[in-house]
Amino acid sequence: MTAVHGRSVDVPTPDGVADAYVAYPDDGAAHPGVLVIQDGFGLRPSLRSLADRIAAHGYTVLLPNAYYRHGRAPVIELPDFIDPAERPEIFQQVFPMIRELTPELLRSDADAYLDWLAASPQVAAGGVGLTGYCMGARLAVLIAAMFPDRVAAVAGFHGGPLVTDTPDSPHLTVGNITAELYFAHAGEDDHMTAEHIAQFDKALEAAGVRHRTEVYEGAQHGYTQADTSAHDPEAAERHYRELLALFDRNLHQ
């Protein structure tokens, strides 16, 4: 594995400054850019470690604090090990911030993140990869639809909701997407039922989007997140294999 350099950075946005973490191979070369979209718990050490692992494979990875309008990370106090059954109040704190991320704000933020990557000397020219977790998978689909000329690959893990009855449902936006998509749903996940998955797949197929979706049977919503009670080591390793293969296919010119 390549040695990685990681540091905190500030990304200017129309609404202020988003604090973020960037990681890249410590070899002095420019590498394809990757944008990591957080889960609901936000920017924290375990996500920085995830970014480091992607970077070690040959990518420059930007991990922004999506809740920056509420302060620098950590925006809420989190235990080292997150068990929502023991700390249900965490959801009460994050849900309002999740709901605030409207498509309009997301477009503004994502434009700033993509501009930052494009301007970085550590980032090679070409399309960017996105990977999102839980709510981040939903946001990654919307970003890929908003910026089809800038996003070359999108992965989503235990994501949701990807199919809703609102006009801004991600499955209704996929007609704009030119990237290749890989989505790995948790087998135990009320956020994405079998019906939701089938509807999402049908929308991708109708739009002609290159994609593959899988269900990781037995895995819980949140299976990639090493600092949570949902973590599934086998499913998490599978996620890394599929994610890096997707990026390797699409991001190297």
Salt bridges, closest charged atoms under 4 A:
ASP10 OD1 - ARG72 NH2 2.87
ASP15 OD2 - ARG69 NH2 2.81
ASP27 OD2 - HIS31 NE2 2.95
ASP39 OD1 - ARG44 NH1 2.81
GLU89 OE2 - ARG87 NE 2.29
GLU100 OE1 - HIS70 NE2 2.73
ASP109 OD1 - ARG69 NH2 2.86
ASP111 OD1 - ARG150 NH1 2.82
ASP115 OD1 - ARG150 NH2 2.60
GLU180 OE1 - ARG210 NH1 3.76
GLU180 OE2 - ARG249 NH2 2.76
ASP189 OD2 - HIS221 ND1 2.83
GLU214 OE2 - ARG212 NH1 3.08
GLU214 OE2 - ARG238 NH2 3.52
ASP227 OD2 - ARG44 NE 2.67
GLU237 OE1 - ARG53 NH2 2.75
GLU242 OE1 - ARG212 NH2 2.53
ASP248 OD2 - HIS57 NE2 2.97
ASP248 OD1 - HIS252 NE2 3.75
